[in-house]
Amino acid sequence: MNAIVSGVSRGSDVLQQITAATGEQSDGIGQVNVAVAELDRMTQENAALVEESSAAAERLEEQSQRLAEVVGAFSLADSTSRAP
């Protein structure tokens, strides 16, 4: 009878350890899920920033082309043809 009680007690201990390990694994999986969600959010923010940067670069390119056209309308007198 003592052997049966001892075996049941060991089985109960093992089940408690399994329950504790399962809880720890569940907590770990929850933390991984939070980290993955944060990485996803950051990736989406980075993608939006890249789009904004690309649009800004295109606007700057257009502005620089217009500026080059405006500046091109001006001509400087040749400094060698001026009288001292």
TISE-103401 format. One record per residue: x, y, z of N, C-alpha, C, O, CB in turn; residue number from 1. Coordinates in nm, 2 decimals, decimal comma. Glycine has a CB too. Example, Ala and Ser with C-alpha at 12.3 -4.5 7.8 and 13.67 -1.06 7.14 Angstrom:
<rs>
1,32_-0,57_0,78_1,23_-0,45_0,78_1,32_-0,33_0,78_1,42_-0,33_0,85_1,13_-0,45_0,90_1 .
1,28_-0,22_0,71_1,37_-0,11_0,71_1,29_0,00_0,79_1,34_0,11_0,80_1,41_-0,06_0,57_2 .
</rs>
This chain:
<rs>
0,08_-0,12_0,00_0,00_0,00_0,00_0,09_0,13_0,00_0,06_0,22_-0,07_-0,09_0,00_0,12_1 .
0,20_0,12_0,08_0,29_0,24_0,08_0,35_0,26_-0,05_0,37_0,38_-0,09_0,40_0,21_0,19_2 .
0,38_0,15_-0,13_0,44_0,17_-0,26_0,34_0,24_-0,35_0,38_0,32_-0,44_0,48_0,03_-0,32_3 .
0,21_0,20_-0,34_0,11_0,26_-0,43_0,10_0,41_-0,39_0,09_0,50_-0,48_-0,03_0,19_-0,41_4 .
0,09_0,44_-0,27_0,08_0,58_-0,22_0,20_0,66_-0,27_0,19_0,77_-0,32_0,07_0,59_-0,07_5 .
0,32_0,60_-0,26_0,44_0,67_-0,30_0,44_0,69_-0,45_0,48_0,79_-0,50_0,57_0,58_-0,26_6 .
0,39_0,59_-0,53_0,39_0,60_-0,67_0,29_0,71_-0,72_0,32_0,79_-0,81_0,35_0,47_-0,74_7 .
0,18_0,71_-0,65_0,08_0,82_-0,68_0,13_0,96_-0,65_0,11_1,05_-0,72_-0,06_0,79_-0,60_8 .
0,20_0,97_-0,54_0,26_1,09_-0,50_0,37_1,14_-0,60_0,37_1,26_-0,64_0,33_1,08_-0,36_9 .
0,45_1,04_-0,65_0,55_1,08_-0,75_0,48_1,12_-0,88_0,52_1,22_-0,95_0,64_0,96_-0,78_10 .
0,37_1,05_-0,91_0,29_1,09_-1,03_0,23_1,22_-1,02_0,23_1,30_-1,12_0,18_0,98_-1,06_11 .
0,18_1,26_-0,90_0,13_1,39_-0,87_0,23_1,50_-0,89_0,21_1,60_-0,94_0,06_1,39_-0,73_12 .
0,35_1,47_-0,83_0,46_1,56_-0,85_0,50_1,59_-0,99_0,52_1,70_-1,03_0,59_1,51_-0,77_13 .
0,50_1,48_-1,07_0,54_1,49_-1,21_0,43_1,58_-1,28_0,46_1,66_-1,36_0,55_1,35_-1,28_14 .
0,30_1,55_-1,25_0,20_1,63_-1,31_0,21_1,78_-1,27_0,18_1,87_-1,36_0,06_1,58_-1,27_15 .
0,24_1,81_-1,15_0,26_1,95_-1,11_0,38_2,01_-1,18_0,37_2,13_-1,22_0,29_1,95_-0,96_16 .
0,48_1,94_-1,20_0,60_1,99_-1,28_0,56_2,02_-1,42_0,59_2,12_-1,48_0,72_1,90_-1,27_17 .
0,48_1,93_-1,48_0,44_1,94_-1,62_0,35_2,06_-1,63_0,35_2,14_-1,72_0,36_1,82_-1,67_18 .
0,26_2,08_-1,53_0,17_2,20_-1,53_0,25_2,33_-1,52_0,22_2,42_-1,59_0,07_2,19_-1,41_19 .
0,35_2,33_-1,43_0,43_2,45_-1,42_0,51_2,48_-1,55_0,51_2,59_-1,59_0,53_2,43_-1,30_20 .
0,56_2,38_-1,61_0,64_2,39_-1,73_0,55_2,44_-1,84_0,59_2,53_-1,92_0,71_2,26_-1,77_21 .
0,42_2,39_-1,85_0,33_2,43_-1,95_0,29_2,58_-1,93_0,28_2,65_-2,03_0,20_2,34_-1,94_22 .
0,28_2,62_-1,81_0,25_2,76_-1,78_0,36_2,85_-1,82_0,34_2,96_-1,88_0,22_2,78_-1,63_23 .
0,49_2,81_-1,80_0,60_2,89_-1,84_0,61_2,89_-1,99_0,65_3,00_-2,04_0,73_2,82_-1,78_24 .
0,59_2,78_-2,05_0,59_2,78_-2,20_0,48_2,87_-2,26_0,51_2,95_-2,36_0,57_2,64_-2,26_25 .
0,37_2,87_-2,20_0,26_2,96_-2,24_0,30_3,11_-2,23_0,27_3,19_-2,31_0,13_2,93_-2,16_26 .
0,36_3,14_-2,11_0,41_3,28_-2,09_0,51_3,31_-2,19_0,51_3,42_-2,25_0,47_3,29_-1,95_27 .
0,60_3,22_-2,22_0,71_3,25_-2,32_0,65_3,27_-2,46_0,69_3,36_-2,53_0,81_3,13_-2,33_28 .
0,55_3,19_-2,50_0,48_3,21_-2,63_0,41_3,34_-2,63_0,41_3,41_-2,74_0,38_3,09_-2,65_29 .
0,35_3,38_-2,52_0,29_3,51_-2,52_0,39_3,62_-2,54_0,36_3,72_-2,61_0,22_3,53_-2,38_30 .
0,50_3,61_-2,48_0,61_3,72_-2,50_0,66_3,72_-2,64_0,68_3,83_-2,69_0,72_3,69_-2,40_31 .
0,67_3,60_-2,70_0,71_3,60_-2,84_0,61_3,66_-2,93_0,64_3,74_-3,02_0,74_3,45_-2,89_32 .
0,48_3,64_-2,90_0,37_3,70_-2,98_0,38_3,85_-2,97_0,36_3,92_-3,07_0,24_3,65_-2,93_33 .
0,40_3,90_-2,85_0,41_4,05_-2,83_0,53_4,10_-2,91_0,51_4,21_-2,97_0,43_4,08_-2,68_34 .
0,64_4,03_-2,90_0,76_4,08_-2,98_0,73_4,08_-3,13_0,77_4,17_-3,20_0,88_3,99_-2,94_35 .
0,67_3,98_-3,18_0,64_3,97_-3,32_0,54_4,08_-3,36_0,56_4,14_-3,47_0,58_3,83_-3,36_36 .
0,44_4,11_-3,28_0,35_4,22_-3,31_0,42_4,35_-3,31_0,40_4,43_-3,40_0,24_4,22_-3,20_37 .
0,52_4,37_-3,22_0,60_4,49_-3,22_0,68_4,51_-3,34_0,69_4,61_-3,40_0,68_4,50_-3,09_38 .
0,75_4,40_-3,38_0,83_4,40_-3,50_0,74_4,43_-3,62_0,78_4,50_-3,71_0,90_4,26_-3,52_39 .
0,62_4,37_-3,63_0,53_4,40_-3,74_0,49_4,55_-3,74_0,49_4,61_-3,85_0,40_4,31_-3,73_40 .
0,46_4,60_-3,63_0,43_4,75_-3,62_0,55_4,83_-3,67_0,53_4,93_-3,75_0,39_4,78_-3,48_41 .
0,67_4,80_-3,62_0,78_4,87_-3,66_0,81_4,86_-3,81_0,85_4,96_-3,88_0,91_4,83_-3,58_42 .
0,79_4,74_-3,87_0,81_4,72_-4,01_0,71_4,81_-4,09_0,75_4,86_-4,19_0,79_4,57_-4,05_43 .
0,59_4,81_-4,05_0,49_4,89_-4,12_0,52_5,04_-4,11_0,51_5,11_-4,20_0,35_4,87_-4,06_44 .
0,57_5,09_-3,99_0,61_5,23_-3,98_0,73_5,25_-4,07_0,73_5,36_-4,14_0,65_5,26_-3,83_45 .
0,83_5,16_-4,08_0,94_5,18_-4,17_0,90_5,19_-4,31_0,95_5,27_-4,39_1,04_5,07_-4,15_46 .
0,80_5,10_-4,35_0,75_5,11_-4,49_0,69_5,24_-4,52_0,71_5,29_-4,63_0,65_4,99_-4,51_47 .
0,61_5,29_-4,42_0,55_5,42_-4,44_0,65_5,53_-4,46_0,64_5,62_-4,54_0,45_5,45_-4,33_48 .
0,76_5,53_-4,37_0,86_5,63_-4,38_0,94_5,62_-4,51_0,98_5,72_-4,57_0,96_5,61_-4,26_49 .
0,96_5,50_-4,56_1,03_5,48_-4,69_0,94_5,55_-4,80_0,99_5,61_-4,89_1,05_5,33_-4,72_50 .
0,81_5,52_-4,80_0,72_5,58_-4,90_0,73_5,74_-4,89_0,73_5,80_-4,99_0,58_5,54_-4,88_51 .
0,72_5,79_-4,77_0,73_5,93_-4,75_0,86_5,99_-4,80_0,87_6,09_-4,87_0,71_5,97_-4,60_52 .
0,97_5,92_-4,77_1,10_5,96_-4,82_1,11_5,96_-4,97_1,17_6,05_-5,03_1,21_5,88_-4,76_53 .
1,06_5,86_-5,03_1,06_5,85_-5,17_0,98_5,96_-5,24_1,02_6,02_-5,34_1,00_5,71_-5,22_54 .
0,86_5,99_-5,18_0,78_6,10_-5,24_0,85_6,23_-5,22_0,85_6,32_-5,31_0,64_6,11_-5,17_55 .
0,92_6,25_-5,10_0,99_6,38_-5,08_1,11_6,39_-5,18_1,14_6,49_-5,23_1,05_6,38_-4,94_56 .
1,18_6,28_-5,21_1,29_6,28_-5,30_1,24_6,31_-5,44_1,30_6,38_-5,52_1,36_6,14_-5,31_57 .
1,12_6,26_-5,48_1,07_6,29_-5,61_1,03_6,44_-5,62_1,06_6,51_-5,72_0,94_6,21_-5,64_58 .
0,97_6,50_-5,51_0,94_6,64_-5,51_1,07_6,72_-5,52_1,07_6,82_-5,59_0,86_6,68_-5,38_59 .
1,17_6,68_-5,45_1,30_6,76_-5,46_1,36_6,75_-5,60_1,42_6,85_-5,64_1,40_6,70_-5,35_60 .
1,35_6,64_-5,66_1,40_6,62_-5,80_1,33_6,72_-5,89_1,39_6,78_-5,97_1,38_6,48_-5,85_61 .
1,19_6,72_-5,88_1,11_6,81_-5,96_1,15_6,96_-5,94_1,17_7,04_-6,03_0,96_6,79_-5,94_62 .
1,17_6,99_-5,81_1,20_7,13_-5,77_1,34_7,16_-5,83_1,36_7,28_-5,87_1,20_7,15_-5,62_63 .
1,44_7,07_-5,82_1,57_7,10_-5,87_1,57_7,12_-6,02_1,65_7,20_-6,07_1,67_6,99_-5,83_64 .
1,49_7,04_-6,09_1,48_7,06_-6,23_1,42_7,19_-6,27_1,47_7,26_-6,36_1,39_6,94_-6,29_65 .
1,32_7,23_-6,20_1,26_7,37_-6,22_1,36_7,48_-6,19_1,37_7,58_-6,26_1,13_7,39_-6,14_66 .
1,43_7,46_-6,08_1,53_7,56_-6,04_1,64_7,57_-6,15_1,68_7,68_-6,19_1,59_7,52_-5,91_67 .
1,68_7,45_-6,20_1,78_7,45_-6,31_1,73_7,53_-6,43_1,81_7,60_-6,50_1,83_7,31_-6,35_68 .
1,60_7,51_-6,46_1,54_7,58_-6,58_1,54_7,73_-6,56_1,57_7,80_-6,65_1,40_7,52_-6,61_69 .
1,50_7,77_-6,44_1,50_7,91_-6,41_1,63_7,97_-6,41_1,65_8,08_-6,46_1,43_7,94_-6,27_70 .
1,73_7,91_-6,35_1,87_7,96_-6,35_1,92_7,96_-6,49_2,00_8,05_-6,52_1,96_7,88_-6,25_71 .
1,89_7,86_-6,57_1,94_7,86_-6,70_1,89_7,97_-6,79_1,95_8,00_-6,89_1,89_7,73_-6,77_72 .
1,79_8,04_-6,75_1,74_8,16_-6,82_1,83_8,28_-6,81_1,83_8,37_-6,89_1,60_8,20_-6,78_73 .
1,91_8,28_-6,71_2,01_8,39_-6,68_2,14_8,35_-6,75_2,18_8,23_-6,75_2,03_8,41_-6,53_74 .
2,21_8,45_-6,80_2,34_8,43_-6,86_2,43_8,53_-6,80_2,40_8,65_-6,78_2,34_8,43_-7,01_75 .
2,55_8,49_-6,77_2,65_8,58_-6,71_2,74_8,63_-6,83_2,77_8,56_-6,92_2,74_8,51_-6,61_76 .
2,77_8,76_-6,81_2,86_8,82_-6,91_3,00_8,76_-6,90_3,04_8,73_-6,79_2,86_8,98_-6,90_77 .
3,06_8,74_-7,01_3,20_8,69_-7,01_3,29_8,79_-6,95_3,30_8,91_-6,99_3,25_8,65_-7,15_78 .
3,36_8,75_-6,84_3,45_8,85_-6,77_3,56_8,90_-6,85_3,62_9,00_-6,82_3,50_8,78_-6,64_79 .
3,60_8,83_-6,96_3,71_8,88_-7,05_3,67_8,99_-7,14_3,75_9,06_-7,19_3,77_8,76_-7,13_80 .
3,54_9,00_-7,16_3,49_9,10_-7,26_3,46_9,23_-7,19_3,42_9,33_-7,26_3,37_9,05_-7,33_81 .
3,47_9,24_-7,06_3,45_9,36_-6,99_3,57_9,46_-7,00_3,68_9,42_-7,00_3,41_9,33_-6,84_82 .
3,53_9,58_-7,00_3,64_9,68_-7,00_3,68_9,71_-6,86_3,59_9,72_-6,77_3,60_9,81_-7,07_83 .
3,81_9,73_-6,83_3,85_9,75_-6,69_3,81_9,89_-6,64_3,84_9,92_-6,53_4,00_9,74_-6,68_84 .
</rs>
